[in-house]
Amino acid sequence: MPALSSSVVAELADGMADIHLIESVILPGNRAPRGLSVIRAIVGQAGRPLSVWRGGRFVSVPGWSGLERVTLDPAGATAVAGRWASHNAAPDLALFPPRFRSRSVLFRAGLELKLMHGGLLLLSLPVRWGLVRSLAPLARLLKWVAERLEPFGSDTGGMRVRVVGRVRAADMELREWVLIAGAGDGPHVPALPARVLYRRLRDGKVAPGARACVAEFPLADAEALMAGLNLATHRATRPMKALFAEAIGPDLLLLPPPLVDLHAVIDVRRWHGEAEVTHGPGVVARLVRAVMRFPRAGGAVRVGMTMERRGSGEVWVRDFAGQRFRSHLTRNTAGPGVRERFGLLSFDIGLAVRDGRLWYPVVGGRLAGVPLPRALLPSSTSCESVDAAGRACFDVAIALPLVGPIIRYRGWLVPDGERG
């Protein structure tokens, strides 16, 4: 890292106009040799703050957090199944955002034995809580434990690199490269870039000067050197759709590009802008706003918006001058559009494209899973549009039968890193 992974990304990203996510994972076999320096590097970052590029900015996450279950099954033949992986440090996290202009870059690594991976996760908790500075002093002890567990597990490991980006209009593709290393040949992989670069240096194909080894050679050069080793690589490409692209369908392309971009959520998207917030009168309206944690009234209110993909759904966090409320959106399995959940309340949103705007009509609702009668459903004239400056605009107006207006907030948003 990053010599090999960057060459993979350069090939996978070829032809992509807008890269949303670069994600790498390394899963060595338990019988792979691990020296003291490797153990110290792994345990030394467990629980410590790790800087990760997500949604166009660096955010801090604890090392060895973000547990995920990963299976590498190239060509349908499962070779590395059900292993755990967690956030880990790698040069990719710092070098890939400026080089490939990706909106998010993630790197995970995992230990084959869940006992070891989960044990390190538990040991990292006192570091996360600030009770212990680092687990590095335990490196020698943990190496001894790892050696006792070496007979268990396997000598098969794997590596996967994924790139997700826009290829046409609103079309997204997920492209992945998988390396499977068997018979204990995984440790040969880190040496491949050195062998490639030795040959390129000999042939005068490397420019002089010290620099990070990012996309310095074609991936094919490294794959050519895998002959004779128990190493196999596989590629796959498949379409990938964001939640709103699936829910709206072809009509999505009838929207202006800023609105299409607004709902292109593959990992994390962050936006900022300004809004005007007005309230409806009455005690009931005030109570509803308090329960829903709606923002206070005001003009020129600073707004932040975070959209994060969670599985096949999205979590939206709206921040009005420090006052936040969130919702969870998924496909509406009972009809068209999406279902938006606020705690025990959920609403079915029809989603309609008309005159270059995206409308959000409420067509159904539930309280703790029990359908609400139409007489209790809120009415909404909410929509999204684009202003003369090319900014995504929102106008959300919510009212209740027999109560009247509850809240209205309208304003504009631009991606983080841009000025409105």
N, C-alpha and C positions, 0 to 999 in steps of 0.2 A: 504494500500500500504506500503511495497511490500509483506506483508505476503500472501495475497490471490493471487495476480497477479503472484508472483513467483512460487507458487504451480501449477498454470495454465500453465505457461511457461514450467516448468519441465515435465509436462505430455505431452504437445503438442510437445515438442522438442525431445521426446524419439525416438531414432533411426535415428535422423538427423545427418549427418556427418559434415555439414557445414551450420551454421545458418546465414542467410543474413539479416534478419529483425525481430525484436520484436516490436510490435506496440500495445499500449493499449489506450483505450479511455473510459472515464466515463461521462455519461450524466444523471445527476439527474433530477428528476421532479421538476417543479417550486414550488410545495407545500412542498418540503422537508424542514425540519427546518434548518436554518442557523444561528448560533450564531455569535457574533461580531468577535470572533477570526477567524472563517472561512472566513468571509467577508474580514477581514484585510489581511489574508494570500493570498486570491485571488487577491484583488486589489493591494496589495503591490508588487506583481511580474509583474503586467501588464506593459509592456513597458520596464522592466528592463532586462539586459542581462541574458540569460539562457544558460547553458552549455549542449549541446546535442551531443551524440555520433553518428556520421554519417560517414559511409565510412571508419571506422577504426581510427577515430580521433575525439577529442572533438572540436566542433565549437560553436560559440556564435549566438543565435537567440533571438530576443526580445520576452519576455513573452507575451502571448496572441496574437501572430502572427501566420502565417501559417493556415489561415482560411480554413476549409474544411466542406463540407456538408456530414453528416453521417446518414445512415439509418440502423437500426438493425432489420432485418426481418428473424428471425429464423424459419426454416421449412416453409418458404414462407408466414408466417402470420406476417405482418408488425406490430410491437408493438411500436417502436420508430422511427419516420419517419422524415427525412429532417431537423435534428437539426444541428446547427453549433458547431464546435469544434476547439480549438486553442491550440498551444503549451503551456504547463503548467509544473510547477516543480513537481517532484515526486522522491522518493528515487530510483525508478527503473532506472532512467537515469544514476546514478552513480554506482549502485550495479550490474546491469545485464551484462554490457560489460565484466568484468573479470570473472563473475560466469558462464555465458553461452557462452562466446566467440562469441558473435554476432557481425556482421559487423556494424549494425545500431540498435539503440534503440530509439523509439519515444514514447512520452506520450502526450495525448491531453485530454482536458476536455471542457465541454460546458454547457451553460445555456440554458434552454428550450426556453425561450422567446427571439426571435431575437432582440427585442427592448433592452433587458438587455445585451445580448451578444455583439451586434453591438455597443451599447452605451459605454460599457467598452472598446471596441476596439478603438473607437474614442477618449475616454478620455486618452488612453494610448499613443496617438501620441505625445503629448508634452514631455512625459517621454522619448520616443524613440529619440526625437530630442534634448534632453539634456536641455530643458527649465524648466523642473520640475524634481526633484530628485525621487519622489515616490508619488503614489496615496494613500498610507496608511493613511494620515491624513483625507482623505475623507471617511474612512470606516464607521464611524457612520452615516454620511449622506446617503451613499449608502445603508446601512442596512435599514434605514427608507424608502427609495424609494422601495427597494425590498419587504418590508412588505406591502406597498400600492399595489404592483402588485401581491401579493401572491394569490388572488382569481383566477387569470388568469392561463392558462396552465393546468397541470395535476399533479397527484400524481404518475405517472409512469416514472420510470427511467431505465437505462440500463448500462451495462458495456460490453466491448468486448476486447478480447486479441487475437492477431494474431501472428503466428510464421511462417516465410517462410524460407525454407532451402532445401538443396540438400539431396535427398534420394537414388538416384542411378545415377551414371555417370553424365549425364547432366540433369537429371530429377529433377525438383523442385516441392515442394508441399506447398500449403498454408493451414495451419490448424488454425481453429479459435474456440474459446469458447465464448459464449454469455450468459449473465445473464440478465434476464428481471425481474424487481421488480415492482409490482403493489400494489394498495391499500395503498400507503404510507409506504410500508415495506422496502424500500431502505435503510433507516438509520440503519436497523438491520445488514446489510452486514458487515460493518467495525468491528462489535463485534464478528463475526463468528470465526476468527482466535484465539481470546482470549479464546473462549469456547473450541475450539479444543485443544489448547495447555494446558489448565487447565486439561483436561482429560488425555492428554499424560504425563503431569507432575505427575499427581496422579498415573499413571500406570508405572512410571519410564521409559518412552520412550523418554525423552528429555535429551540430554547430558548437563552437567553443563557448565557454562561460559557465559559471556555476548557477544552478537554478533547481527548482523542484522538478522531479521527474514526472511531469504530467503530459500524457499523450505524446510521448517522445518516439513511439514506434507503432506501426500498424499491429492490430491484435493478431493478424494472421502470422506474423513473425514469431510470436510467443507460442501460438498453437502448433506451429511447425516443429518446435522443439519438444513437444510432448510425446512424440513418437518414441516407443520403447519404454514408456512409463505407463503405469496404470492410471491414466488420466483421460477423461472424456469430457467433451464440451457439447452443449446443446443450446440452441436458440429457439425462441418462440415469440410470436407477435399476436396480439389480440386487441380488438377494439375495447375501449374503456369509456364509459359514460359517467358524467357527473349526475347527481340526483335530479336536478332540474332538467337536464337534457333528456333523461329517461321519462320524466313525468310529463313534459310538454311535447316531446316528439319533434317531428319535422317543423312544426310552427315556431320552434326556437329560432330558426334562421330568419324569421320575419321580424325579429327584434333588432334594434340597433346594436352594433358591436359592443358598446360599453355595458349593455345589459347582458349580452351573451357572456362577456368576460366576468361580470359580477357573479354569475352562477357557475363558473368553471372551477369547482372546488374538488381537487384531487387529494390534497393533503390539508394545508391550512392557507386561508386567504385573510388578509388584514386590510382594513379600510379606515379612513378618517374623513371627517367632514364637519358639517354644521347643520343645526336644525332649529326650528321654532316649535315649541310645545305649548299647547293650550288644553285647558281642562273643562269638562262639563260641570254644571252646577249640581249641588245636592249632596246629601249625606251618603246615599247609596253609591253614587258615582265615586265619591271619595274613598269609600270602603273597598270598592272593586279595585281602584288604583293601588291601594295599599296592599291588598292580597296579591295582586299580580306584580307588584313592585315596579309599576310604571313610573317614568321619570317625572320630576317636578316641572311645573310650568316655567317658561322662560323664552326669551328671544336670543338668537345667535348662540345657542348651546353647543359646546364642543361635543362631537360625537365620534365614537370609535366602534368599529364592527369587526368581529372575528368570526369566521366561518371555518369549522373544522370537520373534516370527514371522519365519521366513526362507523366502521363497517360499511353498510350500504346507505347509511343515513348521514345527517349533518347536525352539528350542534352550533347554534348561533348565539353569540354573546353580544348584546348591545350595551354600550357604555355611554351614558349621557352625563358628561361632566363628573365622572366618578360613580354615578348611580347605575348599577348594572341589573339587567334581567336577561334570562336565557331561555331558550326553547330547543327542543329536539325535533328534527324533521325527518320523516321517512316516507317512502312511497305509500300511497293509500291503497291497500290491498282490496278494499271494498268498492273502489271506483277510481275515476281519473284524478289527477292532481297529487297532492301530498297531504300528510297528516302532521300537524304541528302540536307538540305536547308541551304544556306548561304545568309541571307537577302532576296532580291528579286530573287536570283538565286537558282534553285534547280536542282539536278541531280539524275537520276535513276541509281543505282548501282546494277549490276547483281548478284554479290557474287558467286564465284565458288571455290569449294574445289578440289585441284589437288596436288598430291605428298606431302601431309601433309602440304600444304600451303593454305591460304585463299586469293583469288584474288578479286580485286575490279574493274572490268571493267565498264566503263561509257557507258550506252546503251541509254541514253536519257537525255534531259535537257529542262528547261523552264526558261523564264525570265518574272517575274510578272505573271506567269501562262500561258504565251504564249509559245508553243513548239519552241525550237531552231532547225534550220536546221542542218543536220549532219555535214555540212561543218564548222559550228561554234562550234561544240562540242569539248571539250578538250579530248585528249587521255590520258589514264592513264595505267601505268604498275604497279600499286600499289599492294603490297601483304603483308601478315603477315606470319611469320615463327617462329621457335624456334631455338636458337643457342645451342652450345655445353654445355653452362652453365645452360640450361633449362630456359632461359629468353625469354619472348615474344618479337619478333623483328618486326619492321616495315620498309618498304621501299616504299616511296611515291614519284612517279615521274609524273609530270603534264606538258603537252605540248599542244600548240594550233596550228591548221592548219595555214600555211602561216607565223606563228610567230616563231615556234620552242619551245625549252624547256623554261618553266616558272620557275619551282622550283623543287628541289629534296631534300627530307630530309629522312634520314635513321638512325636507332639506335635501342635501346632496352628499355624495361620497366619492372619493378618489382612492386609488390603491396607495398603501403606505409607500413612502418614498417619492410621491408626487405632490405637487402643490395644487390646491384648488383655485 
